Amino acid sequence: MFEMFEIILKIILLIGLFGIAWVDYRTKLIETRWLWAIALTGLILTLGQNGATVTGQIFAGMLPGGLLLLFAWISGESIGFGDGWLFVVTGIFLGLQKNILLLFGSLVMAGVFAIFCLVLKKSKKSDRIALAPFVLVAYVGVCL
């Protein structure tokens, strides 16, 4: 039963990340209504299944997103607040270790992509790139 529950959580997050990545790719914005819907679904399912025993794990998992939000505020949004909130939400589902792995994988892929675009002169240093598509790809890697 526990394995089925884990699979359901992974599918919900995958579908949510796909929607967020699609919108972020097209608009360079992360819509908070998607994030809230995914977060509430994850909280309800996780707490309903496991009770209070996972509350600490959930809050620990949200820590990387909280640090990103702090960095977004300090840096004047060199990374967007939506990206920080995205990692708060993924932390609900993944916990601390997997969320850090997701963050690292996403940033590495986005960095390689940005360097590639700069070398090929497809973009300028001041251009913004959508992070959510890289989060989606990294999530698939974390789940495998």
C-alpha positions in Angstrom: 0.0 0.0 0.0 2.8 2.4 0.9 4.5 1.9 -2.6 1.2 2.7 -4.3 0.9 5.9 -2.2 4.5 6.9 -3.2 3.7 6.3 -6.9 0.6 8.5 -6.6 2.5 11.3 -5.0 5.2 11.1 -7.7 2.6 11.2 -10.5 0.8 14.2 -8.9 4.1 16.1 -8.7 5.1 15.1 -12.2 1.9 16.4 -13.7 2.1 19.6 -11.7 5.7 20.2 -12.7 4.8 19.6 -16.3 2.1 22.3 -16.2 4.4 24.7 -14.3 7.3 24.1 -16.7 5.1 24.7 -19.7 3.8 28.0 -18.5 7.2 29.1 -17.2 8.8 28.2 -20.6 6.2 30.3 -22.5 5.9 33.3 -20.1 9.0 33.2 -17.8 6.5 33.2 -14.9 5.5 30.6 -12.4 1.8 30.9 -11.5 1.2 30.6 -7.8 -2.3 29.0 -8.2 -0.6 25.9 -9.6 1.9 25.9 -6.8 -0.8 26.2 -4.1 -2.9 23.5 -5.6 0.0 21.1 -5.8 1.2 22.0 -2.3 -2.2 21.5 -0.7 -2.7 18.2 -2.5 0.7 17.0 -1.3 0.2 18.2 2.2 -3.3 16.6 2.5 -2.2 13.3 1.0 1.1 13.1 3.0 -0.3 14.1 6.3 -3.4 12.0 5.8 -1.3 8.9 5.1 1.4 9.3 7.6 0.1 11.7 10.2 2.3 14.0 12.3 5.4 11.8 12.0 6.3 13.4 8.7 5.7 17.0 9.7 9.4 17.5 10.5 10.4 15.9 7.2 8.1 18.1 5.3 9.4 21.3 6.9 13.0 20.1 6.4 12.2 19.4 2.7 10.9 23.0 2.3 14.2 24.5 3.6 16.0 24.7 0.2 13.0 26.6 -1.2 13.0 28.9 1.8 16.7 29.7 1.2 16.0 30.4 -2.4 13.3 32.8 -1.4 15.7 34.6 0.9 18.3 34.7 -1.9 15.7 36.1 -4.3 14.8 38.8 -1.8 18.5 39.7 -1.1 19.5 39.7 -4.7 16.6 41.7 -6.1 15.2 38.6 -7.8 18.3 37.4 -9.7 16.4 34.2 -9.2 12.7 34.6 -9.1 10.4 34.2 -6.1 8.4 31.7 -8.1 11.5 29.5 -8.3 11.9 29.6 -4.6 8.2 28.8 -4.0 8.6 25.9 -6.5 11.2 24.3 -4.4 9.2 24.9 -1.2 6.4 22.8 -2.9 8.8 20.1 -4.2 10.2 19.8 -0.7 6.7 18.8 0.6 6.9 15.8 -1.7 10.6 14.9 -1.7 12.0 15.7 1.7 15.3 17.5 2.3 17.9 15.2 0.6 16.0 14.7 -2.7 15.0 18.3 -2.8 18.6 19.4 -2.5 19.5 16.9 -5.3 16.6 18.3 -7.4 17.9 21.9 -6.8 21.4 21.0 -7.7 20.5 19.1 -10.8 18.2 21.8 -12.0 20.8 24.6 -11.5 23.5 22.6 -13.2 21.4 21.9 -16.2 20.2 25.5 -16.4 23.8 26.7 -16.1 25.0 24.5 -18.8 22.1 25.6 -21.0 22.9 29.3 -20.3 26.6 28.9 -21.1 25.6 27.0 -24.3 23.3 29.9 -25.3 25.9 32.5 -24.5 28.6 30.7 -26.5 26.3 30.4 -29.5 25.2 34.0 -29.1 21.6 32.9 -28.8 21.1 35.1 -25.8 22.7 37.9 -23.8 24.0 37.8 -20.3 21.1 39.8 -19.0 18.4 37.4 -20.5 16.3 35.4 -18.1 15.7 31.7 -18.6 12.9 29.6 -17.2 14.1 27.3 -14.4 10.9 25.1 -14.2 11.6 23.1 -17.3 15.0 22.1 -15.9 13.3 21.2 -12.6 11.0 18.9 -14.5 13.8 17.1 -16.2 15.8 16.9 -13.0 12.7 15.5 -11.2 12.5 12.7 -13.7 16.1 11.9 -13.0 15.6 12.0 -9.2 12.6 9.6 -9.5 14.5 7.1 -11.5 
